[in-house]
Every structure is written in structure tokens, then in C-alpha cells.
Amino acid sequence: MNEKVAIQGIKGCFHHKVALEYFGENVDIVECLSFDALVDEVVKGNATIAVMAIENSIAGSIIPNYALIDSNNLHVIGEYFLNISHNLMVLPGQTIEDITEVHSHPMALLQCKEFFKKYPHIRLIEAADTAEAAKIISEKQLKGAGAIASSTAAELYELEVLNSDIQTIKDNSTRFVIVKTQNSVLPKDQINKASLKFELDHKRGSLATVLNVMSDCRLNLTKIQSLPVIETPWKYAFFVNVTFDAYADFDKAVKLLTIMADKFKILGEYKNARK
């Protein structure tokens, strides 16, 4: 039976591209209009697993997604880094001189603004989703209109790519996490990265003490993100990613941090995609 994978967006979006590259072609895609809907599909069992963007090398962290994973007791069982390539696509047989308007997600338009300065006759129009913009052009056979989307969207909706990699900053990467309701079943010798969550009082040196323990246990801190604990003013939750060479070092740190920090929680143990 095929894996039922929830994605944020419709087929052809970057989440869909990650799902295909991570799981292979034989997956059943569950399209979700929001990250909240994505989590609901997994929690209710309508999808067995989900692909969720968590941070971008240009725009930074998608902070609400950390809280969604935590509050719904989801587990990170893997990660995937995707180089984001924005492509200008149109109905076949047109040139860029024929195009009067281009539709895409506001972030995609922003990241490609410099490219369109060379074409002042083209109006940029915001859309809810990159892939949806491509789909509408294909379904309605809109001549004179273009979309900025992934190469997957171009193939899926039979559009012709006029220009590829039109984003201003070429090294644009997004980290996606693979989440499900059960924790990882990887053997310990294959686990070399973990996502953790804990809370600390707003006291001098409290975070430094925790970070020193991680360092002493040979953990490499690759990400730290703080969020206020809404129901307790001046208390903060920290979401942390660590890598390590030996699981025993991680296990030792966990035992110490469980005592030192409030509400310590392992959000996921998995394989480092960068290694």
C-alpha cells in the first residue's frame, strides 16, 4: 500500500516535489491548504505522514510550525533540504514579450523581483500558491499570463518554462521535516541528529548552563529557536536541533537535560540529511 503523504499546497508545489524525492513516485498525496490542516490530516489518520517546511536559508524559521509539531505530539522522523528554483512558465508557444502578467505566491514574487525589472510591461500579481497559479493558467488556457513555480508544476500542468532559476539569490534552500505520530524506528547507530524542546525561566545564565551541558556531551548545536510560553509570562520554550557522532553522547545529555530543564521533550531522532 502506498504511503499517504500530507503536503501544504497542491500537486506541483515545493512540498510535493520533496514528497516525490523523499518517498519516490509511488505515494498518495493528501493536499492541504494550510499547515494546520496538514497536521489535522496526520492526527486524524487520513495521512500516515507529512512533509512540512520548517526554515528557509533566506526567510528564516517558520516559527508557528515548531509549535504545531509540539502541541500535536508529532515526531520528526527525517529531514530534507531542497534547493528552491523559481521558474517562469507559460502556455506553450509564447515568448516573454507575449506575457503581460505573472502570478505566484508573494514570497516567490519578492525573490524574483530583480528579474522582472528587465520587463516593465509585465505586471506581478499575488496568488495563494505557486503551483495553484500554474494550474489555473493550464486549466483556463490563459494566454498572456505566466506563473512562477517549480519544474514539477511545469511538467504536471504541461507548461513551457521560459526562464529557469530566476530568483535573485541563487543559493536558496528550504529545510523540510518529515513528521508522523510515531517516533522514529531507526537503529541507534543510524541516528545522528535530534530535535528537542524545553522550557527555562527568564534567569541569568539558565540557557548558558544548558548549552554548556550540550557542549560537554559533545553535541553540536545547529539550530536554536525561542518562543514565549503564552500562559506563563517571561518563560520561554526553546526548540533546538543537535547533531552528534555517538548516540551514547546524546543519551547522556538527555538524562542531564531532563533534570535541568522544565518540560524537556524529544521531538524527534533521525538521520542528519547534511551528512
SERO-4910 file (N, C-alpha, C, O; in steps of 0.05 Angstrom, whole numbers):
BEGIN
 pado doro    nc1    nc2    nc3   cac1   cac2   cac3    cc1    cc2    cc3    oc1    oc2    oc3
  Met    A     17    -24      0      0      0      0     18     25      0     37     27     15
  Asn    A     10     45    -17     26     69    -19     24     86      7      4     86     21
  Glu    A     46    100     13     46    118     35     28    142     29     29    153      7
  Lys    A     11    149     48     -6    173     45      8    197     58     10    198     82
  Val    A     17    215     41     34    237     50     19    263     47      9    271     26
  Ala    A     16    277     70      3    304     71     23    325     63     46    325     73
  Ile    A     15    343     46     32    366     38     17    392     42     -8    392     40
  Gln    A     31    414     46     18    440     47     19    451     18     41    457      8
  Gly    A     -4    454      7     -6    463    -21    -18    442    -39    -28    421    -29
  Ile    A    -17    446    -65    -28    427    -84     -5    414    -99     18    422    -97
  Lys    A    -12    393   -114      8    379   -130     23    399   -148     10    415   -162
  Gly    A     49    396   -148     66    414   -164     80    435   -147     98    448   -156
  Cys    A     72    437   -122     85    456   -103    112    444    -94    118    421    -99
  Phe    A    127    460    -79    153    450    -70    150    428    -49    167    410    -48
  His    A    129    428    -33    124    406    -14    119    380    -30    129    359    -22
  His    A    105    382    -52    100    358    -69    127    348    -81    131    324    -82
  Lys    A    143    366    -89    170    359   -100    186    344    -79    199    324    -86
  Val    A    186    353    -54    200    340    -33    189    312    -28    204    292    -24
  Ala    A    162    310    -28    149    284    -23    158    263    -44    163    240    -38
  Leu    A    159    272    -69    167    254    -91    197    246    -89    204    223    -93
  Glu    A    214    266    -81    242    260    -79    249    243    -55    268    227    -55
  Tyr    A    234    247    -33    240    233     -8    228    205     -8    241    186      1
  Phe    A    203    202    -17    189    177    -16    188    161    -42    183    137    -42
  Gly    A    194    175    -64    191    162    -90    164    168   -103    147    181    -90
  Glu    A    160    159   -127    136    166   -143    111    152   -132     89    163   -136
  Asn    A    114    129   -119     91    114   -110     80    123    -83     81    108    -63
  Val    A     70    147    -83     58    158    -58     30    169    -65     25    179    -88
  Asp    A     12    169    -46    -14    182    -49    -12    209    -34     -7    210    -10
  Ile    A    -16    230    -49    -13    257    -39    -40    267    -27    -60    266    -40
  Val    A    -38    277     -3    -61    290     10    -56    320     10    -39    330     25
  Glu    A    -71    335     -6    -67    364     -9    -80    378     14   -103    372     22
  Cys    A    -65    397     26    -76    413     49    -72    443     43    -51    450     33
  Leu    A    -91    459     50    -90    487     44    -74    503     65    -66    526     60
  Ser    A    -68    491     88    -53    504    109    -38    484    125    -42    460    123
  Phe    A    -18    493    141     -3    475    158    -21    464    180    -17    441    189
  Asp    A    -41    479    189    -59    469    210    -75    445    198    -79    425    211
  Ala    A    -84    448    173    -99    426    160    -81    402    156    -90    379    159
  Leu    A    -56    407    149    -37    385    145    -34    369    171    -34    344    170
  Val    A    -30    383    194    -28    369    219    -53    353    226    -52    331    236
  Asp    A    -76    365    221   -102    352    226   -104    326    211   -114    306    221
  Glu    A    -95    326    186    -97    302    169    -80    279    181    -88    256    180
  Val    A    -57    286    191    -40    266    203    -51    256    230    -52    232    235
  Val    A    -60    274    247    -70    267    273    -95    250    270    -99    231    286
  Lys    A   -112    256    251   -137    241    247   -133    214    232   -151    198    230
  Gly    A   -108    210    222   -102    185    208   -109    185    178   -107    165    165
  Asn    A   -118    208    167   -124    210    139    -98    210    122    -99    204     98
  Ala    A    -76    216    135    -49    214    122    -31    200    143    -34    204    167
  Thr    A    -13    183    133      5    169    151     29    185    159     42    180    179
  Ile    A     35    205    143     60    220    147     57    247    133     40    250    116
  Ala    A     74    267    140     71    293    127     99    305    122    118    299    135
  Val    A     99    322    101    123    338     95    116    367    103     96    378     95
  Met    A    134    379    119    128    406    130    153    423    128    174    416    139
  Ala    A    151    446    114    173    465    113    177    477    141    158    483    155
  Ile    A    202    480    149    208    489    177    226    514    177    225    530    195
  Glu    A    244    516    157    260    540    155    272    544    127    275    525    112
  Asn    A    278    569    121    289    576     95    315    592     99    317    607    118
  Ser    A    334    587     81    360    600     84    359    630     81    377    644     90
  Ile    A    338    641     69    335    669     65    314    681     85    320    701     98
  Ala    A    291    668     86    269    680    102    270    672    132    256    683    148
  Gly    A    287    651    138    289    643    166    268    621    174    258    608    157
  Ser    A    263    619    200    246    598    210    216    604    206    208    627    206
  Ile    A    201    582    202    172    584    201    163    578    230    156    555    236
  Ile    A    163    598    247    161    594    276    136    579    284    138    561    301
  Pro    A    112    585    273     88    571    282     89    540    278     76    525    293
  Asn    A    106    531    259    107    502    254    121    487    277    115    464    282
  Tyr    A    139    500    291    151    488    314    130    482    335    129    460    346
  Ala    A    113    502    340     91    498    360     71    478    351     60    463    368
  Leu    A     65    476    325     46    456    315     56    428    320     41    410    328
  Ile    A     82    423    315     94    397    319     92    389    349     85    367    356
  Asp    A     99    408    366    100    404    395     72    399    406     67    379    419
  Ser    A     53    417    400     27    416    413     10    392    403     -8    384    417
  Asn    A     17    382    380      2    358    369     17    332    373      9    311    362
  Asn    A     38    333    389     54    309    395     63    294    371     62    269    370
  Leu    A     71    309    350     82    296    327    112    291    331    125    304    348
  His    A    123    273    315    151    266    317    165    271    290    155    264    269
  Val    A    188    284    292    205    288    268    221    262    263    236    254    280
  Ile    A    216    249    241    230    224    235    250    226    212    263    207    205
  Gly    A    251    250    200    270    254    179    271    284    170    254    299    180
  Glu    A    289    291    153    291    318    143    300    317    114    312    297    105
  Tyr    A    295    339     99    303    340     71    309    369     64    293    387     71
  Phe    A    331    374     51    338    402     43    333    404     13    344    388     -3
  Leu    A    317    423      5    311    427    -23    321    454    -33    315    475    -21
  Asn    A    336    454    -54    344    480    -67    320    491    -82    309    478   -100
  Ile    A    312    515    -74    288    527    -86    296    541   -112    311    560   -113
  Ser    A    284    530   -134    289    541   -160    262    552   -171    243    537   -175
  His    A    261    578   -175    237    591   -186    239    593   -216    259    602   -227
  Asn    A    218    584   -230    217    583   -259    193    598   -270    171    595   -259
  Leu    A    198    613   -291    176    626   -305    164    608   -326    179    599   -344
  Met    A    138    602   -323    126    583   -342    100    594   -354     86    610   -341
  Val    A     94    586   -378     71    596   -393     60    573   -410     71    552   -412
  Leu    A     37    579   -423     26    560   -442     46    558   -466     58    578   -473
  Pro    A     50    534   -477     70    530   -498     65    549   -522     43    556   -529
  Gly    A     88    557   -534     87    573   -559     87    603   -555     84    618   -574
  Gln    A     92    612   -530     92    640   -525    121    649   -518    137    634   -509
  Thr    A    125    675   -523    151    687   -515    146    706   -491    123    711   -484
  Ile    A    167    715   -479    164    733   -456    152    760   -464    140    773   -447
  Glu    A    155    767   -489    142    792   -499    112    789   -500     98    809   -500
  Asp    A    102    764   -502     73    760   -503     60    762   -475     36    765   -473
  Ile    A     77    760   -454     66    758   -427     62    786   -415     80    803   -416
  Thr    A     38    791   -405     31    817   -393     28    815   -363     29    836   -349
  Glu    A     24    791   -352     22    788   -323     33    761   -314     32    741   -328
  Val    A     44    761   -289     55    737   -278     44    733   -250     44    752   -234
  His    A     34    709   -244     21    703   -218     39    684   -202     51    666   -213
  Ser    A     40    689   -176     54    670   -158     49    678   -129     37    699   -123
  His    A     60    662   -111     59    668    -82     76    693    -77     96    697    -90
  Pro    A     67    710    -58     82    735    -53    112    732    -48    128    748    -57
  Met    A    119    710    -34    148    706    -28    163    700    -54    186    709    -57
  Ala    A    151    684    -72    164    678    -97    167    703   -114    188    707   -126
  Leu    A    147    720   -115    148    745   -130    170    763   -119    185    775   -134
  Leu    A    172    764    -92    193    780    -80    221    771    -87    239    787    -92
  Gln    A    224    744    -86    250    733    -92    258    735   -121    282    730   -128
  Cys    A    240    741   -138    245    743   -167    242    772   -178    242    776   -202
  Lys    A    239    791   -160    232    819   -168    254    830   -187    247    845   -206
  Glu    A    279    825   -181    301    836   -198    299    827   -227    304    842   -245
  Phe    A    291    802   -231    289    791   -258    269    807   -274    273    813   -298
  Phe    A    246    814   -262    225    827   -277    229    857   -281    214    870   -296
  Lys    A    250    868   -269    257    896   -275    265    900   -304    263    922   -315
  Lys    A    274    878   -317    281    879   -345    256    879   -363    258    883   -387
  Tyr    A    233    873   -351    208    870   -367    186    887   -354    168    876   -342
  Pro    A    188    914   -357    169    932   -344    140    928   -354    122    938   -341
  His    A    136    915   -376    109    911   -387     94    889   -372     70    886   -376
  Ile    A    108    874   -355     96    852   -341     87    860   -313    102    872   -297
  Arg    A     61    855   -307     50    861   -280     52    837   -263     45    815   -271
  Leu    A     61    840   -238     64    818   -219     39    817   -201     31    837   -189
  Ile    A     26    794   -200      1    790   -185      4    768   -165     12    746   -171
  Glu    A     -3    774   -140     -1    754   -118    -22    732   -120    -45    737   -127
  Ala    A    -14    708   -114    -32    684   -114    -28    669    -88     -8    674    -73
  Ala    A    -46    652    -81    -45    637    -56    -22    616    -56    -11    610    -34
  Asp    A    -15    606    -79      4    584    -80     18    584   -108      6    591   -128
  Thr    A     44    577   -108     59    576   -133     46    557   -153     42    563   -177
  Ala    A     41    532   -144     31    511   -161      2    518   -170     -5    511   -193
  Glu    A    -13    530   -153    -41    537   -160    -41    557   -182    -58    556   -200
  Ala    A    -22    576   -182    -21    595   -204    -16    581   -231    -28    588   -251
  Ala    A      2    561   -230      8    546   -255    -16    530   -263    -22    528   -287
  Lys    A    -30    518   -244    -53    501   -250    -75    517   -263    -88    508   -283
  Ile    A    -81    541   -253   -102    558   -264    -96    566   -293   -114    566   -310
  Ile    A    -71    573   -298    -63    580   -326    -68    557   -345    -78    561   -367
  Ser    A    -61    533   -336    -64    509   -352    -94    503   -356   -103    498   -379
  Glu    A   -109    503   -335   -138    495   -337   -154    515   -353   -172    507   -368
  Lys    A   -148    541   -349   -164    562   -363   -151    570   -390   -162    587   -404
  Gln    A   -128    557   -396   -113    563   -421   -110    594   -424   -117    605   -445
  Leu    A    -98    606   -404    -94    635   -403    -69    643   -418    -47    640   -409
  Lys    A    -74    653   -442    -51    664   -458    -45    692   -447    -62    707   -438
  Gly    A    -19    699   -449    -10    725   -439     -5    726   -409      2    746   -398
  Ala    A     -9    703   -396     -4    701   -367     17    680   -361     19    659   -375
  Gly    A     34    686   -341     54    667   -333     52    661   -304     38    675   -289
  Ala    A     67    641   -295     68    634   -266     97    629   -259    113    620   -275
  Ile    A    103    634   -233    129    627   -222    124    603   -204    109    604   -185
  Ala    A    137    580   -211    132    556   -196    156    537   -200    176    543   -213
  Ser    A    153    512   -190    174    492   -192    173    478   -219    153    479   -233
  Ser    A    194    465   -225    195    449   -250    175    426   -249    164    418   -270
  Thr    A    169    417   -225    148    396   -222    121    406   -231    106    392   -245
  Ala    A    115    431   -225     89    443   -233     88    446   -264     67    441   -276
  Ala    A    110    453   -276    111    456   -305    105    430   -319     90    429   -338
  Glu    A    117    409   -309    112    382   -320     84    373   -316     71    363   -334
  Leu    A     74    377   -291     47    367   -284     25    382   -299      6    369   -307
  Tyr    A     29    408   -303      7    423   -316     14    430   -345      1    447   -357
  Glu    A     34    417   -356     41    419   -385     46    448   -393     35    457   -413
  Leu    A     63    461   -378     70    489   -384     99    489   -394    115    471   -388
  Glu    A    106    509   -409    133    512   -420    149    532   -403    140    554   -397
  Val    A    173    524   -395    190    541   -378    205    560   -397    221    552   -414
  Leu    A    199    586   -394    213    607   -410    240    613   -398    260    616   -413
  Asn    A    242    615   -372    267    621   -358    268    605   -332    248    605   -317
  Ser    A    290    593   -327    293    578   -302    312    592   -283    328    609   -291
  Asp    A    309    585   -257    326    598   -236    326    628   -238    347    641   -239
  Ile    A    303    640   -237    301    669   -240    302    683   -213    300    708   -212
  Gln    A    305    669   -191    307    681   -165    333    697   -163    354    690   -174
  Thr    A    333    720   -148    356    737   -146    379    723   -132    402    724   -141
  Ile    A    373    711   -109    394    697    -94    392    667   -102    373    653    -96
  Lys    A    413    658   -116    412    631   -127    414    609   -106    403    588   -109
  Asp    A    429    615    -84    432    594    -63    409    598    -43    413    610    -22
  Asn    A    386    587    -50    362    590    -34    352    562    -27    342    547    -45
  Ser    A    355    554     -2    348    527      6    328    527     28    328    544     46
  Thr    A    309    507     28    290    504     49    293    477     62    296    456     48
  Arg    A    293    477     88    294    452    104    265    443    110    249    458    121
  Phe    A    259    418    102    233    406    107    237    384    128    257    370    127
  Val    A    217    381    145    218    358    164    196    338    156    175    346    146
  Ile    A    201    313    161    182    292    156    171    284    184    185    276    202
  Val    A    144    287    187    132    283    213    110    262    212     97    258    192
  Lys    A    107    248    235     85    229    238     79    226    267     92    238    284
  Thr    A     59    210    274     50    208    302     68    189    318     68    191    343
  Gln    A     82    171    305    100    153    319    129    163    316    136    176    296
  Asn    A    145    156    336    173    164    336    188    147    316    178    126    307
  Ser    A    213    155    311    230    140    292    236    112    301    237    107    325
  Val    A    238     94    282    245     67    289    273     60    278    281     37    275
  Leu    A    289     81    272    316     77    263    333     64    284    329     70    308
  Pro    A    352     46    277    371     36    297    388     59    308    393     78    293
  Lys    A    396     57    332    410     79    345    436     86    331    444    109    331
  Asp    A    449     66    318    474     72    304    470     88    279    489     98    267
  Gln    A    445     91    270    439    108    247    429    136    254    426    153    237
  Ile    A    423    140    280    413    166    289    436    184    296    452    177    313
  Asn    A    437    207    283    459    226    290    449    255    291    464    274    290
  Lys    A    422    258    293    411    285    296    385    283    312    371    263    310
  Ala    A    379    304    327    354    303    343    343    331    345    357    351    344
  Ser    A    316    333    348    302    358    354    291    357    382    278    337    389
  Leu    A    297    377    398    290    378    426    273    403    432    275    423    418
  Lys    A    258    401    454    243    424    464    245    424    494    242    403    507
  Phe    A    249    447    506    249    450    535    242    479    542    242    496    525
  Glu    A    235    483    568    228    509    578    248    518    599    258    502    614
  Leu    A    253    544    600    271    556    620    259    581    631    245    596    617
  Asp    A    264    586    657    256    612    669    274    634    658    296    629    649
  His    A    264    659    659    279    682    649    299    690    671    297    711    683
  Lys    A    320    673    675    340    678    695    368    679    682    373    666    662
  Arg    A    385    696    693    412    699    682    427    672    683    428    659    704
  Gly    A    438    664    660    454    641    658    440    614    655    453    594    651
  Ser    A    413    614    655    398    589    653    403    575    626    407    551    625
  Leu    A    402    591    604    406    580    578    435    572    574    441    551    562
  Ala    A    453    589    584    482    583    581    489    556    595    506    541    585
  Thr    A    477    551    618    482    526    632    474    502    616    489    482    614
  Val    A    450    504    603    440    482    586    459    478    562    465    455    555
  Leu    A    467    500    550    484    498    526    511    486    533    523    471    517
  Asn    A    521    492    557    547    481    566    545    451    570    564    436    563
  Val    A    522    441    579    518    412    582    518    399    555    531    378    552
  Met    A    505    411    536    505    400    508    534    399    498    541    379    486
  Ser    A    549    420    502    576    420    492    594    399    506    609    385    493
  Asp    A    590    397    532    606    377    548    599    349    539    616    331    541
  Cys    A    575    344    529    567    318    520    572    314    490    562    295    478
  Arg    A    587    332    478    595    330    450    572    332    430    573    320    409
  Leu    A    552    348    437    531    354    419    537    380    404    546    399    416
  Asn    A    531    380    378    535    404    362    508    418    358    490    406    346
  Leu    A    505    442    368    480    457    365    479    469    337    495    485    329
  Thr    A    459    460    321    456    470    294    433    490    291    431    504    271
  Lys    A    415    491    311    392    509    310    381    514    337    378    495    353
  Ile    A    375    539    344    360    545    369    339    566    362    346    586    350
  Gln    A    315    561    371    293    580    366    276    582    392    268    562    403
  Ser    A    272    607    400    256    611    425    228    620    419    223    635    400
  Leu    A    209    611    435    181    620    434    172    626    462    177    611    480
  Pro    A    157    648    466    146    653    493    125    633    500    109    624    484
  Val    A    125    624    526    104    607    536     80    625    543     81    640    563
  Ile    A     59    625    527     38    645    528     25    646    556     19    668    566
  Glu    A     20    622    567      5    622    593     23    629    617     13    633    639
  Thr    A     50    631    613     68    638    634     86    661    625    107    656    612
  Pro    A     79    686    632     96    709    623    125    706    632    130    698    655
  Trp    A    143    714    614    172    714    619    184    686    622    205    683    633
  Lys    A    170    667    611    181    640    609    183    633    580    165    640    564
  Tyr    A    204    619    572    208    614    543    212    584    538    224    570    553
  Ala    A    201    576    515    206    549    505    227    551    484    227    569    467
  Phe    A    246    532    484    268    532    465    266    506    448    263    484    458
  Phe    A    267    510    422    267    488    403    296    487    392    306    506    381
  Val    A    308    463    395    337    460    389    341    436    371    329    415    375
  Asn    A    359    439    352    369    417    336    398    412    343    414    430    345
  Val    A    405    386    348    433    379    354    441    356    337    425    339    330
  Thr    A    467    355    330    479    332    317    500    320    335    510    333    353
  Phe    A    507    295    330    526    281    347    537    257    331    525    247    312
  Asp    A    561    248    340    573    225    327    566    199    340    563    178    327
  Ala    A    561    200    366    555    175    381    528    179    396    524    199    410
  Tyr    A    510    160    393    484    161    406    487    162    436    471    174    450
  Ala    A    508    149    446    513    148    475    517    176    486    508    182    509
  Asp    A    530    194    471    534    222    479    507    236    482    502    251    500
  Phe    A    490    231    462    463    243    462    447    233    486    433    248    499
  Asp    A    448    207    490    433    195    512    442    206    539    425    211    557
  Lys    A    468    211    542    478    223    567    467    251    571    459    259    593
  Ala    A    467    267    549    457    294    550    427    294    558    418    311    573
  Val    A    412    276    546    383    274    552    378    270    582    361    283    593
  Lys    A    393    252    593    390    246    622    395    271    639    380    276    659
  Leu    A    415    287    632    421    311    647    401    333    642    392    347    660
  Leu    A    393    337    617    374    358    610    346    353    621    332    372    626
  Thr    A    339    328    623    313    321    635    311    332    664    289    340    672
  Ile    A    333    331    678    334    341    706    335    372    706    323    384    723
  Met    A    351    383    688    357    412    689    335    430    678    330    452    689
  Ala    A    321    421    657    302    439    643    273    430    648    268    406    653
  Asp    A    255    448    647    227    442    650    215    431    624    222    440    602
  Lys    A    197    412    627    182    401    604    200    393    581    195    399    558
  Phe    A    223    380    588    241    371    567    228    349    550    214    331    560
  Lys    A    231    352    524    217    334    505    234    328    481    246    347    469
  Ile    A    236    303    472    249    297    447    228    297    425    210    281    425
  Leu    A    231    316    407    211    318    385    217    299    362    200    292    346
  Gly    A    242    289    361    249    270    340    278    262    340    295    278    348
  Glu    A    284    238    332    311    227    329    312    216    301    296    200    293
  Tyr    A    333    225    285    333    218    257    361    221    246    380    225    261
  Lys    A    363    217    220    389    219    206    394    246    195    376    258    183
  Asn    A    418    257    200    425    283    190    427    283    159    443    269    148
  Ala    A    410    299    146    409    299    117    433    314    105    438    312     81
  Arg    A    448    329    122    471    343    112    497    327    113    517    336    103
  Lys    A    496    303    125    520    288    129    523    266    108    542    251    109
***
